[in-house]
């Protein structure tokens, strides 16, 4: 049985080489900084169809522990966190790694610390939040992709319960709240504003300087944008209704050249030139548009995948429908799964070519045997002494080819 414990939305994990979506920086001899933005994953997700890394921001353990060496000897370390969570075990591993640092660790929730990211958050000796920050805790969930029996399920439930107890202990160490009360909060999927997180002990400092996160929901409420970065909200419940929802932007009406007065490009001082934006700037200015583009791309990829899978199923089914009439089983297997797979029509043509070649070979051997045995000198009369008609001779030749082919394949003799 294969399963994966998660705390938050998670994509399919794969990959051996991953880009890093964290940063370790040495600010001074005494101060270091770690930036953690994105979904917490055990490994970088890879598109199973293309083999390419899926776009997005991901926090993975691959290389993270080694990179901690850049800040391990610092006396003060600031962790800037913005994540909806993901893989539980990765979250616990990063939490433990941060707790092991000898310096003072301050976690700043720059936007959201939900699910497994809230476990990482609790590694801070101090946790700083803004009034607009969000903290969310909930229970462990599991993805299954194999057959399970009742014993498997019982063992899985024990494992999930132990994992929830471990998470509750981490929360208890930070907040001082009773573990049973914490597990009740987890079962309800509890969301907290920055102020509420401080009141419940999950955070220590409420930073009210007006520099809090810019946060909004997409019109369909499936994507949460925090400081211009989109986070999938699939599978999450009880999301606060106080988060502003973006309105669908209407297309700007077309205008003539005279009316289309572009603002000057401030970077170059040129009037009407191309004003290039980075991806992050585009996400910050047009988050809903970027979200729709990304979703359209995912939908198109899924449609192409489904079409390819259906085409392959139809090809195999067509071959299976004629397989019983083909004595050569290896030809059937090669057509379906060989190095050069083919369609049912192409398989039929290959069978006809092979049959013709065997028939020609038989006729050549038949004629050769006749010459060697001087049968041409013998007045054989298989039809009682009467000469065969052209049609009868053709039928006899065809039957001889069929018999020869069947004999070569162990068929009817």
Secondary structure as GFF3:
##gff-version 3
##sequence-region A 1 413
A	DSSP	beta_strand	3	7	.	.	.	ID=ss1
A	DSSP	beta_strand	22	26	.	.	.	ID=ss2
A	DSSP	beta_strand	31	37	.	.	.	ID=ss3
A	DSSP	beta_strand	39	40	.	.	.	ID=ss4
A	DSSP	beta_strand	58	59	.	.	.	ID=ss5
A	DSSP	alpha_helix	64	67	.	.	.	ID=ss6
A	DSSP	three_ten_helix	68	70	.	.	.	ID=ss7
A	DSSP	beta_strand	76	83	.	.	.	ID=ss8
A	DSSP	beta_strand	86	87	.	.	.	ID=ss9
A	DSSP	alpha_helix	88	99	.	.	.	ID=ss10
A	DSSP	beta_strand	104	114	.	.	.	ID=ss11
A	DSSP	alpha_helix	116	121	.	.	.	ID=ss12
A	DSSP	beta_strand	126	130	.	.	.	ID=ss13
A	DSSP	beta_strand	134	137	.	.	.	ID=ss14
A	DSSP	beta_strand	141	144	.	.	.	ID=ss15
A	DSSP	alpha_helix	150	175	.	.	.	ID=ss16
A	DSSP	alpha_helix	179	187	.	.	.	ID=ss17
A	DSSP	beta_strand	190	193	.	.	.	ID=ss18
A	DSSP	alpha_helix	194	199	.	.	.	ID=ss19
A	DSSP	beta_strand	205	207	.	.	.	ID=ss20
A	DSSP	beta_strand	215	217	.	.	.	ID=ss21
A	DSSP	beta_strand	223	226	.	.	.	ID=ss22
A	DSSP	beta_strand	229	232	.	.	.	ID=ss23
A	DSSP	alpha_helix	279	285	.	.	.	ID=ss24
A	DSSP	alpha_helix	287	323	.	.	.	ID=ss25
A	DSSP	alpha_helix	329	337	.	.	.	ID=ss26
A	DSSP	alpha_helix	344	373	.	.	.	ID=ss27
A	DSSP	three_ten_helix	375	377	.	.	.	ID=ss28
A	DSSP	alpha_helix	390	408	.	.	.	ID=ss29
###
